[in-house]
């Protein structure tokens, strides 16, 4: 009888907890944007395809409109879907929507740097970092020269494949990592160097793991799962190892620093750190400098190298596009001269292809999550402080009115009736507003120049017929991860 009484009491207690949980959900959602009713503890996990959350958002938007609420576990998320809603939040209300939600897998970057920072220091850190990056050529001539110089090393590495099948993942990564490494540390890494290969492996593995179903769950309810085994531990270990590499470079720079003659981005931040100390200002310290440089090294390497890799796969799939690119490159640049950003105005088809690659692959489809740092009224709805906000980029880049047949890879999406490049305000591959990617100018330049250099010297050769090539992402989550493939590069001089 005693055991029965205990069991009954536990059952009653569980029912009460369940009722309270449901009531809280209902109470808290009265003025929130509409959305599916969340289950206690689980939230709306069964309303989402964890293997492709952006597609789930598309379906939910059709039912609940461009602003809706979902729960993953107990995490409340307001999703902004479509051009008007995303633009209104990120551009018209950019200050109110500028917070960064916590991402548990990057916990050691929390409250520092420029990507994952939501502390009081992020605005000053971002502002000063942008100023320094501009001084060191972000989007300017000096970066063009960096990329042109690095393109020769990239060509050398590609020639070493000797027209044999190879996986382009880490070869293509060598170009972008060295461009950003030179900006940060005034040095480059040999493509075969163990440190270079290790960093590329860490970044590549993390980009993949961040996009897997388990991490989609973990990054929303990580506080409950952090002590369990799983790939989240691998990500955090990788982040820590990359951060340690950067910290060692920062310490080296600190020992050799000449405050009157800074040589690179890290030197400039170290000089500013000393000024902040003198002024007793909470700004740069070694931790903030390390995380800021780590953020830039990861983002500046992986996003561009993945875009290049995915871009080559699409050209293998659509050889007619590659042929048109060759024609324009031959006509405007020729076989020997290094491409320049000045060529862009005379290469509308190439420019359209670069944009269409980024639109089609939708590299970061759901954007990085934002957070409301204060209660806010948006379109008649209440969004409480602490609510995660996802301004979906995929909903803009796949808008069927702006881009007819958005599921098709078509450079014509960015060409007008006269064959001239057509700008689209729906192109938001780098997000927008206060949290727009700080390396947008550099990434655009790298994609344009590196891709031209490759096609200037090589024809792409698939190992299977184009119709058998599957360009579907390997997984979709934090990013859209391209499938693993091999190709051959045939020197154009021998054809």
Residue, then its C-alpha position, 0 to 999 in steps of 0.5 A: x500500500x505504501x508503495x502504491x501511495x508513493x507511486x500515486x503521489x508521484x503521478x499526481x506531482x507529474x500531472x501538476x508539473x505537466x499542467x503548470x508547464x502547459x499553462x506557462x506555454x499558453x500564458x507566455x504565448x498570448x501576445x507572441x506571433x502565432x505558431x504551432x502549439x508546443x508540447x511540454x519539455x519537447x516544444x515543437x520538435x515534431x513540427x520540424x524536420x531536424x535534417x532540414x530546418x529551413x524547409x520546415x520554416x517554409x512550410x510553417x510560414x505558409x500556415x502561420x505567416x511571415x512571423x511565427x513562433x516555435x519552441x525547441x525544447x523550452x527555447x522560444x524562437x521567433x522566425x522571420x520569413x521572407x524579404x519584407x519581414x527580414x528587411x524590416x528587422x535587420x535594416x529598419x530596426x537594426x539596433x533592436x534586432x542586433x543581439x546575438x543568441x547564445x550558441x553553446x558549441x561556441x561557449x568559449x567564444x562567449x562575450x568576446x570577439x565579433x561573431x558570437x559576442x552579445x556582451x557590452x563590448x561587442x559594438x566597440x570590438x566590431x567597430x574597431x575591428x572593421x576600421x583596422x580591416x579597412x586599413x589593411x585592405x578589406x575590400x581594397x586594392x591591397x587585398x586584391x594584391x594579396x589574393x592575386x599573390x596567393x592565387x599563384x600558390x593555389x595554381x601551383x598546388x592544383x598543378x600538382x594534381x597532375x590531371x588525376x582525380x582529387x578531392x578539392x576540399x583542402x587544396x581550395x582551402x589553402x587560398x582563403x586561409x592564407x589570405x586571412x592569415x596574412x591580414x591577421x598575422x602578416x604571414x602565410x602557411x605552406x599548403x602542405x604544412x601540418x598546421x595549415x592542414x590541421x586548421x583546415x581539418x578543424x574548420x571543415x569538420x566543425x562546419x559539417x558537424x554544426x549542420x547535423x541534426x544532433x547539433x541543431x537540437x544541442x544548440x537550443x537545449x545545450x544546458x541539458x545535454x552538455x555532459x552527454x557524449x556526442x559530436x558537440x564535444x568534438x566541436x568544442x574541442x576543435x574550437x578550443x584547439x583553433x583558439x589555442x593556435x591563435x592565442x600562440x600567434x597573439x603572444x608572439x606578436x605581443x613579444x615583438x610588438x612595435x607600437x609605432x609600427x604595427x604590421x597587421x590586424x593583431x598588432x593593431x588590436x594589441x596597441x589598442x589593448x594598451x590604450x584601453x588599459x591606460x584609459x581604464x576602459x573595458x575593451x580589448x584584452x588578450x582574450x578578446x583579441x584572441x577570440x576576435x582573430x579566431x572568429x575571423x580566421x574561421x569565418x574567413x577560411x571556411x565560408x569562402x573555401x566551401x563556396x569555391x568547392x560547391x561552385x566547382x561542383x555546380x560547374x561540373x553539373x552544368x558544363x555549358x555554364x563553364x564553357x560560357x565562363x571560359x569564353x568571357x575569361x578568354x575574351x576579357x583577360x586572356x590566358x596569362x594576365x592576372x584577373x583584377x577586380x577592374x575586370x568585373x565591369x566587363x564580365x557580367x556573366x562571370x559576375x552573375x555566376x558568382x552571385x548565383x553560386x552563392x544564392x543557390x548553395x545558400x551557405x548559411x540558410x537560417x542565418x546566425x541566431x539573433x536574440x532580443x535584448x529587451x522586450x519589443x513590439x514587432x508587427x503588433x506582436x510582443x517579443x519578450x527579452x531573451x527570445x531567439x530570433x531567426x531572420x531566415x536568409x533562405x526565404x529571401x534567396x529562394x523567393x520565387x517572384x524575385x528568382x523564377x524557378x529558385x530551385x534551379x541553378x540559373x545565372x540568368x537570375x542575375x542578368x537582365x534582358x540585355x545580358x548585363x549584370x542585374x543587381x538584386x536586393x534579395x541577394x543577402x548571402x552575408x546577412x544584413x544590418x548590424x550583424x552583417x558579415x564583416x568580411x563580405x567585401x573580401x569574400x566576394x573578391x576571393x570568390x571572383x578572383x580565385x574562380x577566374x584563376x582556376x578556370x583561366x588555367x584549367x578545364x573541369x572534368x567530372x568522373x561521372x556524366x553531368x546528369x549523374x551529379x547530385x548537388x544536394x547538400x550533404x546536410x543542412x543546418x548551420x550551413x549547407x554542406x556540399x557533397x564530397x566529390x572528386x574531379x580532374x583539372x585538365x590544363x587548358x594549355x595542353x588542350 
